[in-house]
């Protein structure tokens, strides 16, 4: 019989995959807006490419956190208490970003709009950077004691390895966002986005390769899985390397799909490398949090499974419909609300 603990671990993985894939291009567009947009109108066009999507995309993170709280309360408690400062900074960035989207066009003032554009940029930069730091520490392990308490500090999360992970995710999301803009804009803006994607792609590939090398020394991923950790991370690397060739061939849609595949497969790799652990203790392997000692009781998981499998198809259908409705390219002649 398929274990409900494993099912919910997979479902939470899927929720994080959805968040990183969808919010990834949101963050990328936000980081690029002050640099790609040479005029206020161009910056408004860039923001409007994600205008109908960004708040819905963030719901994936909220849902992932809620699922973690209900299915694995011990994981939720240890993660959110141990990573409190990082998550607090991330929350501030997301709040500032959301407010900036709504407020930037309230006044016809260049300085006013420039300030909000910078907040959008910083608010889009910090979350992927902090998520990279968090994921690197989840793979490497953090100080957790026998009572499942995080006993380190915020600075224990900061290392060359975790910073490298953060930079890698920032670059990957920048690439993802630039390719999204190449699909949603026209003319000079589109060409700028394509040129940026070509430049960022090389740095992204190099940084992620360096991160994989560091992972060999900093984690037990290769020790546990062997020097060839499986097809999933290999396919992630192949997808990323193919992006350059698709852009050169003018196949921006395929290039975007490949960055999405890289994000998806890389996220799956992280969770696969941890399973059945949800948090690894750097103090004692016996103190690891697993899907078994961190989960809710069987009845809770059963009820949650019924509710999730009943409602999830409707949620996915609605979000797919939203993307279909707003599938067209955004131009300066469109009504710009942001």
Secondary structure, 3 states (H helix, E strand, C coil): CCCHHHHHHHHHHHHHHHHHHHHHHHHHHHHHHHHHCCCHHHHHHHHHHHHCCHHHHHHHHHHHHHHHHHHCHHHHHHHHHHCHHHHHHHHHHHHHHHHHHHHCCCCCCHHHHHHHHHHHHHHHHHHHHHHHHHHHHHHHCECECCCCCECCCHHHHCCHHHHHHHHHHHHHHHHHHHHHHHHHCCHHHHHHHHHHHHHHHHHHHHHHHHHHHHHHHHCCHHHHHCCCCCHHHHHHHHHHHHHHHHHHCCCHHHHHHHHHHHHHHHHHHHHHHHCCEEECECCCHHHCEECCCCCCCHHHHHHHHHHHHHHHHHHHHHHHHHHHHCCCCCCCCCCCCC
